[in-house]
């Protein structure tokens, strides 16, 4: 009922067709075509994940740590661009963002224009297309294992490229952590959104590849959902 009310309020097309799509299992955000994230409106389609409250919390945590500093930031696996665009607007600075999907980057670029954000976008796999050094790496990468059970509405609609990763969902974290030293300034910050059972494994990876301290933080449901790595 809540989704139907949302459609009636925000959908501009034929409401009966929209309700049919909703009843067939399509997320209301894809039907409407946009979502509110951190007070800004972002276009979404089936080429990108639907931004969620947990990712808003990740942005808030990072913002609180760096809001009074002039730092260079990169968002890896940007999708709709919601993280990079929001931080750029909050901090009034330029942010870099990377995604492996051309379709996702096109949408993210449109979102940056629509939200008047200063973001440089790069096509590639995590850090690979970059040449500079950063003070902050932030990422909500694919982290679901291929044999993991997830909600049907997510599995059947959202892009698998942005959902699933090898090595029990840890592949992207290891790719970033094992290569990031060449891209970091001194005393850099790395912030991840993670799966609720992955904190110990990602903490171990961080210590394997970096001289660092690691903080695990919980989401609003009390689940381990974020890792903040401070590189020494």
Number of C-alpha atoms within 10 A of each C-alpha: 6 6 13 16 10 13 21 16 10 14 18 11 12 9 13 11 11 20 18 11 15 18 12 10 14 18 21 20 22 20 19 20 16 18 18 13 17 20 9 14 14 24 21 24 21 16 21 26 22 22 21 13 12 18 21 16 18 23 22 16 15 19 16 9 10 14 14 9 9 11 16 18 23 27 28 27 27 30 30 28 30 27 26 31 31 23 24 20 18 15 17 13 16 18 24 21 28 28 26 19 19 14 15 24 24 16 20 28 18 15 21 24 13 13 15 12 21 18 23 15 21 21 17 16 17 25 23 15 13 16 9 11 18 21 19 24 25 23 27 24 27 23 22 23 18 15 9 9 9 12 7 10 12 16 13 13 17 20 16 18 14 22 19 22 19 13 13 14 22 22 17 22 22 18 14 21 17 15 15 20 16 12 17 19 17 12 13 21 23 25 22 22 24 24 19 13 11 18 20 12 12 21 18 12 16 24 15 13 15 18 11 16 14 18 12 16 17 14 16 11 8 9 12 19 23 25 23 20 24 19 20 11
